[in-house]
Amino acid sequence: MRVEAGIHRDLGLTDEEFDKIRELLDRDPTYTELAMFSVMWSEHCSYKSSKVHLKTLPTEGEHVLVGPGEGAGIIEVAPGVAVAWKIESHNHPSFVEPFNGAATGVGGIVRDILSMGARPIALLDPLRFGPLTDARTRYVVDGVVHGISSYGNSIGVPTVGGETVFEDCYAENPLVNVACLGFVENKLMHGRAEGAGNLAVLIGSSTGRDGIGGASVLASAEFDEGSEDKRPSVQVGDPFTEKLLIEACLELIRRDLLVGFQDLGAGGISCPTSEMSAKAGTGMRVNVDSVHRREPGMEPFEVMISESQERMLGVVAPPDLDAVLEVCNRWGLEARVIGEVVDSPRLEISSGGEVVADVPARALAEEGPEYHRPVDRPAWIDAIQSAPCGDDPPTDLHAALMAICASPTVASKRWVWEQYDHMIFLGTVQGPGGDAAVVRLPDSEVAVALSVDGPGRFCQLDPYEGARLAVAEAARNVACVGAHPLAVTNCLNFGNPEKPEVMWQFSEVVRGIGDACRELGTPVTGGNVSFYNETKGRAIYPTPVIGMLGVVKKPARALGIGFRRPGDDIVLLGTGDPSDLGGSEYAKVVNGVVAGRPPRLDLQMELKLHKLLFESARDGILVSAHDLSEGGLAIALLESAMANGMGFKVDVSSENAYRDLFCESPTRVLVSCDPDARDRLIDMAETLGVPARLIGVVDGSEMTFGSALTVDPAAVKDAYETALERSLMGGSDK
Amino acid sequence: MNAKAAVVVFPGSNCEQDVERALRSLGCQTQRVWHAAETLPDTDLVVLPGGFAHGDYLRTGAIARFSPVMAAVQEHAATGGLVIGICNGFQILCEAGMLPGALRKNAGLKFLCRWTDLRVENNATPFTSRAEVGQVVRVPINHFEGNWYCDDDTLADLRDSGSILLRYVDNPNGALDDVAGITNKDRTVFGLMPHPERACEALLGSEDGRVIFESMIDHALQAGSPDPAGRVPEMLGT
């Protein structure tokens, strides 16, 4: 097919990128080649704007078996026990078509995990939406949750945690991130096409026109008025096929029938054929006519870049082909030989006996552009940081507490997570609703703790500090269940990288994550970057979501957030700064302000606190532990009490009580313990240098904040448990 | 001697490994049987586990009832062997006509995964013999279509014959007469929406589900295996 002048621009390639392609090929590209370059060199696939920054992140550690660059990071959590851990985004598709966008996001991350030879055993879904007063947002929330529920439940992978945050900036750009944990059952797989003469076998769904340009059109550009037209670019999920794909592929790996293995996601067939060849220094000869299709008349370029779901590419030695086909056939899956590995390092695509593309595999996979985009600290940062942070006192302390309690970001997310199967596989020691999920590994005594956190507000006020706070909170959540934080996967959600202020936010966030991860000893084992989260020129808050993984050596000793026995002592670990109200839930909900500076963080103190939690949990001193985050001490107390239908009596100074109750200083944890164990806890804290203060006792029913405030437990419970559902029912939308 | 259980795997089943783990923890031997098998291996118990057999396409259980293995499952029950269908397995048993009624979408039109309290209504059956009548057990549900329904005559029949074995204490899905699990007149087939295999270990929140499997194992060990001769198992690779 002849290439019209300027068509590369419609495919999202710049003139400079087009020139570089001509230079690499030493001729004009064919249409098929141009289409392949457009997806492989898209922001989504090539990380062209983020690469130079991501290189600064710490990625190595004694537990890291595989770092960034493969389907997922691999972490050794106990001798001989390895897990895969990775996060992805499906933001744009989920706004255009919430149900399928979110569903296929789950499918995509699951295949990333599968590509490493690991069985997916847990999902977490960090979600961000606009205010629920908007009818379209309510539709998006319902569709996204239903999509995750429908897909995740069908494939039989428990959704054990996540976050659901509501903020104005996500109104026309929701964030749908999804993290997945995998368990390496037999051996690790790699995405490498080794051995000339070996066969490339496409396994799974047929290829259609759905999802053409998903990566380049949807994920690598801003939204505008015409975004509805992009609906055909959203892929359609089939969880039934995905379940069969998981079981069939794990059987192929168990029986050692695959030489190399990779998933098909963004970029379609172009991606694994070029990447697997490039990594092995080989090439591949592919006949697109062999690809099984769901509709006639598809052009070769469409077959090469279609993002039809539920497909994997296996490299198979010819003697094993019959066995591979038998396994796939038994599981009801199509599997076809679509090409073979060759020594020449080129990817040659043919159709109808003609070569339609012939490019160096490395040019597609590894020689894409790499941009040092301009960064510029925006002038508004100074203004917003020096503005009043919204710390005016409330007119009514009780009303303020109830309002924060019923804020959809703070309130119970039961409505969301009851729609997810969070129990399958009999590994969910702790499911949704706590600080971190605790998942026991199959046939093992070891469990892992998982948490996802992304304080977008703090990052908006100060991206560097906000990113450090994100890492610290994620690690603290994992430490709260008694786990040792080990490794990080991250999903970096940002606006348009071509804008210097967005690039500044990005570079600051990456610097913050790097510094915090180095100090906490938790390397980054992989992740994802999602740019262009802008609609009509308005960007989201810079939102890095940190997925922290920790190890729980004794799952039976894992701590929950809930008080358990009236009469137990309540101890606050760490010290609050009453002025830490910038970016807080109090400032937003009560005073309608997002300004000032985020709280200050001392990472050395954070490390000491984690050590204290780890040791006191190990020794059985603690009964419960709960991280202080949105809503500060007040909400932590309410949540710890409500978890098991208890109450509390704590001392709060009545002067400026609202600051003590609602400030969001980090590095603080609310714990309860038997009064007999209290001295030991305080001694341990003193030895480690962590401030620890007895603030009250667990009560059977009453909820009393000293002389400052007493609340009605039934009213609090009603507000907290029903706020989300009531907001979703709407009513305030005009 | 150990009891033996065959766990049927349909394409799309996803609770087979959990059921096996729970049964094994109670000393029961298990093996998986692929849905395409036309015969069952030598077994005391047959389990149709939860999941999304054949993707739940058309209607839950509607395609699975035609899987070749179902004839053998029917015969197993007809010759006195015990069959339990959990969640999707219950839906399949209803579609296959082995139990009355049908499972509709939950009254709230949402998928629900939560702990429920169930009241044991009759313990004079092989599925509940270890429980007390009126005993409340804590077992989780996990379904979109768990809203059991039947016509008035059938319901009267089930009540009169003591075939309603489990009722929800706090009905989560709109099921008629709070029904969570029912058996047939012969007491050989039991279908229930809650997942007893998820409630067999204190670490996971409850051990109450064991009472059902333990009752079935008791029965199998007392009755001995039906062991019809000449059956050739077609096994699923594990």
Interface residues (C-beta under 8 A of the other chain):
Chain A: H146 S149 S150 N153 S154 I155 G156 D238 P239 F240 T241 K243 L244 E251 R330 W331 G332 W417 E418 Q419 Y420 D421 H422 M423 I424 F425 L426 T428 V429 R440 P555 A556
Chain B: P11 G12 N14 C15 Q17 D18 R21 A22 W34 G51 F52 H54 G55 D56 Y57 K110 F111 L112 C113 R114 P140 N142 H195 E197 R198 E201 L203 L204 G237
